[in-house]
Amino acid sequence: MRGLAPSCGPVRLIGVDGHAGSGKSTFAGALAAALGGAPVLHLDDIASHDELFGWTGRLLTQVIEPLARGESAAYAPYDWRARSFGPPRALPAASVVLVEGVGAGRRALRPYLARLLWMELAREVSWARGRRRDGSEQREFWARWVGAERRHFAEDPSRPHADLLVLQSQKGYEVLPGPAATRGSTPNVTHGDGPSAMC
């Protein structure tokens, strides 16, 4: 990833998108560690109950514009239990910054991405995993979320623009060229069991 050209000021911004419950956070954490501790922005910190997907302006203002100027960003993370935004949290303009979450490959963000990765797991399987993870107390939220996610990806799909597809297995991860790569030049990909295969 460090060999990619900067895409947002001096930053190589890597998007990790996929359905809710597809394993984005876990994969992004593993990839960040393989990259020596690259910062990770979780879009769950940008979204809110009132704006499940209507957070583009806040992301651009608080994160993308400062990084594009080579400055550290400061965003107010959302507390899903308190239903309010917390104190600002810094995000440095590091060489590589990961942005993970449903909608990381949205139309407004793609021009700033050096690479877009898609977690290749069917939505129904992903949602079932997410429901098991979150338990019964989030049942009402999931009922609302599923419809919102369907509408989002119907209007602004990410997978067709993915450079790489990430498949999770019992041994780790397999990384394959994505739809965007098959339309142009295929990125250099080493198939392996860990996220470091992409670095």
C-alpha positions in Angstrom: 0.0 0.0 0.0 2.9 2.4 0.7 3.9 2.0 -2.9 0.7 3.6 -4.2 0.7 7.2 -5.2 -0.8 9.6 -2.6 -4.5 10.2 -3.2 -5.5 12.8 -0.6 -2.8 15.3 -0.2 0.2 13.3 1.1 -2.0 10.5 2.3 -2.8 7.1 0.6 -6.4 6.7 1.6 -7.6 3.1 1.5 -11.3 2.4 1.7 -12.6 -0.9 3.2 -16.3 -1.3 2.3 -18.8 -4.1 2.4 -22.1 -5.0 4.0 -22.7 -4.6 7.7 -21.3 -7.6 9.5 -18.9 -8.6 6.6 -15.8 -8.3 8.8 -14.6 -4.8 7.7 -13.4 -3.7 11.1 -11.5 -6.9 11.9 -9.8 -6.9 8.5 -9.0 -3.2 8.7 -7.4 -3.7 12.1 -5.3 -6.6 10.8 -4.2 -4.6 7.7 -3.4 -1.5 9.9 -1.2 -3.7 12.1 0.5 -5.2 9.0 1.2 -1.6 7.8 3.0 -0.8 11.1 0.0 0.8 12.9 -1.7 2.8 10.1 -4.5 5.0 11.5 -8.0 3.7 10.9 -11.1 5.8 10.7 -14.3 3.9 11.5 -17.3 5.3 9.7 -19.4 4.2 12.6 -17.8 7.2 14.3 -19.0 9.5 11.5 -22.6 8.2 11.1 -25.3 8.7 13.6 -28.9 7.5 14.4 -30.2 10.5 12.4 -27.8 10.1 9.6 -27.1 6.4 8.9 -25.8 7.4 5.4 -26.2 11.2 5.2 -22.8 12.0 6.7 -20.8 12.9 3.5 -20.5 16.6 4.3 -19.3 15.9 7.8 -16.7 13.5 6.6 -15.4 15.8 3.9 -15.2 18.8 6.2 -13.8 17.1 9.3 -11.5 14.5 7.7 -10.9 14.7 3.9 -10.3 18.4 3.5 -7.6 18.6 6.3 -5.9 15.5 5.1 -5.8 16.9 1.6 -4.0 19.9 3.0 -1.5 17.6 4.7 -2.9 18.5 8.1 -4.1 16.2 10.9 -7.9 15.9 10.9 -10.1 16.2 14.0 -13.5 14.6 13.9 -16.2 14.3 16.6 -16.9 10.5 17.1 -20.6 9.5 17.6 -21.5 7.7 20.8 -24.3 5.2 19.7 -25.4 4.6 23.3 -25.5 8.3 24.4 -26.8 9.3 21.0 -24.5 12.3 20.8 -21.2 13.4 19.3 -18.2 13.3 21.7 -15.0 15.5 21.9 -12.8 15.8 18.8 -10.5 12.9 18.0 -7.3 13.4 16.0 -6.5 11.6 12.8 -3.0 12.2 11.6 -2.1 12.8 7.9 -0.1 9.5 7.9 1.4 7.9 4.8 -1.5 5.4 4.8 -4.9 6.0 6.4 -7.6 3.3 6.3 -11.3 4.3 6.1 -13.6 1.4 7.0 -17.3 1.1 7.1 -20.4 0.7 5.0 -20.2 3.5 2.4 -16.4 3.9 2.4 -16.5 3.5 -1.4 -19.3 6.0 -1.9 -19.2 8.2 -5.0 -18.2 11.4 -3.0 -15.2 9.6 -1.4 -13.8 7.6 -4.4 -11.8 10.5 -5.9 -9.8 10.6 -2.7 -9.1 6.8 -2.5 -5.8 5.2 -3.5 -7.5 1.8 -3.4 -11.0 0.5 -2.6 -11.3 -2.9 -1.0 -14.6 -4.8 -0.8 -15.3 -7.5 1.7 -16.7 -10.2 -0.5 -19.5 -11.7 1.6 -23.2 -11.9 0.6 -25.4 -9.3 2.3 -27.8 -11.8 3.9 -24.8 -13.7 5.4 -23.2 -10.5 6.6 -26.4 -9.2 8.2 -26.9 -12.5 10.0 -23.4 -12.3 11.4 -24.0 -8.7 12.4 -27.3 -9.5 14.2 -25.6 -12.4 16.1 -22.7 -10.0 17.1 -25.0 -7.2 18.3 -27.5 -9.3 20.1 -31.2 -8.8 20.9 -30.8 -5.3 22.2 -30.0 -4.0 18.7 -32.9 -5.8 17.0 -34.8 -2.6 16.4 -31.7 -0.9 15.0 -31.1 -3.8 12.6 -34.6 -3.7 11.3 -34.1 -0.1 10.3 -30.5 -0.6 9.1 -31.2 -3.3 6.6 -33.6 -1.1 4.6 -31.2 1.9 4.8 -28.3 -0.2 3.5 -30.3 -1.6 0.7 -31.3 1.9 -0.4 -27.8 3.2 -0.1 -26.1 0.5 -2.3 -29.0 0.7 -4.8 -28.3 4.4 -5.3 -24.5 4.5 -4.7 -23.0 1.0 -5.1 -19.4 0.5 -4.0 -18.6 -3.1 -5.2 -18.4 -2.2 -9.0 -15.7 0.3 -8.2 -13.6 -2.0 -5.9 -10.0 -2.5 -6.9 -9.7 -5.6 -4.7 -12.0 -8.2 -3.3 -11.2 -9.6 0.2 -12.4 -13.1 1.0 -12.1 -14.3 4.5 -11.3 -18.0 5.1 -10.3 -20.1 8.1 -6.7 -19.5 7.2 -6.9 -15.8 6.9 -7.7 -13.7 3.8 -7.6 -14.1 0.1 -7.3 -11.0 -2.0 -8.5 -11.0 -5.6 -8.7 -8.3 -8.3 -12.0 -6.4 -8.1 -14.4 -5.2 -10.8 -12.5 -1.9 -11.2 -9.2 -3.8 -11.8 -10.7 -6.0 -14.5 -11.8 -2.8 -16.4 -8.3 -1.4 -16.4 -4.9 -2.5 -15.4 -4.8 -5.2 -12.8 -3.1 -4.1 -9.6 -0.2 -6.2 -8.3 -1.7 -8.7 -5.9 0.0 -11.5 -4.0 -2.4 -14.1 -2.9 -1.8 -15.1 0.7 -3.3 -15.8 4.1 -2.9 -12.4 5.7 -3.5 -8.8 4.9 0.2 -8.2 4.6 -0.1 -9.9 1.2 -1.5 -6.6 -0.1 1.2 -4.3 1.3 
